[in-house]
Amino acid sequence: MSKAIRIHAIGGPEVLLWETVPKPEPGPGELLIRHEAIGLNYIDVYFRTGLYKLPGFPAIIGQEGAGIVEAVGADAAGADAAGFAVGDRVAYAGSLGAYATHRVLPADRAIKLPPDIDSRVAAAITLQGLTAQYLIHRTHQVKAGERILVHAAAGGVGQLLCQWASHIGAVVIGVVSTEQKAETARANGAAHVVIGTKSLAADVRRITGGEMVPVVYDSIGRDTFLASLDCLAPLGLMVSYGNASGAVSPFELSLLSAKGSLFITRPSLATYAAKRPVLEKMAAEVFQAVRDGILKPHINHIYPLSEAAAAHTALEGRQTTGQVVLIP
Ligand code: NDP
């Protein structure tokens, strides 16, 4: 048997229950992984609350983990799954079912971990690091000298965006909710910080001398969508990549022309990392960025997996900064 956090219905953190479950067995092309650490991400909250739909109940949420391959399912041709062997250390991001001591994972989603990348670090920054990678290098190619606006700049993805973009030489304007988080954002590379979003466009106008910014990275969604559009320079790009405050309401397309012929995208890691060679390249780049000191994971919160409910309460309550991991 193994242990897992399961949910039997959507709801608050109290629906996360620590239960004994049968140990899963890997089928063809799958790996059985014994987790050493599990990454907590805001998407876990969306699945728990029902904003994102689960395939059924009971369900094991969680998208990210790192650990040891305990068994390898034979592939259709009878060979080991995609070159993985028992004892390999792996990480993954974007596969539901992480809140468990053991899980089965399609081998083509597993990333072999280099020896110098600790499992806790891997669980903390695989999903968020891959996200920062595509947001900064592919959704929009951040350039030296460019001003960019980053919401939740002291959060998990937010800190990594600040670190990576400031390393490139961009001038990061971070948005946070408290003075303490402002300090954190500055320490991670934000050149300017705006506290609160009540006068966001006016604050960005003042900081940029009226020019506004060519790109906004907005992970907040409903509460900040319109204010973020108002921060963009003509032909600017709105990257609406999350909904911590709720889903963005439908809007008139003509709003984009009225506000300066703006572009908008609603990207997801699943699309950007869908192809195996691309996933491997992105992961290699993230681990190299950690090695080079460009990305500095800050695992500020570590919870036993059995206490996932407390971790959710903290994340939703805006009490966390940087990365959060759960230890089985
Ligand atoms: P964070 O650590 O950033 O936590 C969320 C932060 O959002 C809070 O700390 C808080 O910062 C801010 N926030 C603003 N309004 C609210 C609100 N009403 N309720 C809760 N928090 C709020 O989480 P993650 O790093 O895990 O994720 C950041 C975002 O990135 C999420 O929206 C997530 O969905 C998105 N994401 C998207 C991906 C994609 O591919 N599209 C992939 C990975 C993550 P403050 O107090 O400073 O305002």
Boltz pocket constraint, residues with backbone or C-beta under 6 A from the ligand:
constraints:
  - pocket:
      binder: B
      contacts: [[A, 40], [A, 41], [A, 42], [A, 43], [A, 127], [A, 128], [A, 131], [A, 152], [A, 153], [A, 154], [A, 155], [A, 156], [A, 157], [A, 158], [A, 175], [A, 176], [A, 177], [A, 178], [A, 181], [A, 219], [A, 220], [A, 223], [A, 240], [A, 241], [A, 242], [A, 243], [A, 244], [A, 245], [A, 246], [A, 267], [A, 268], [A, 269], [A, 270], [A, 315], [A, 316], [A, 317], [A, 318], [A, 319], [A, 320], [A, 321], [A, 322]]
      max_distance: 6.0
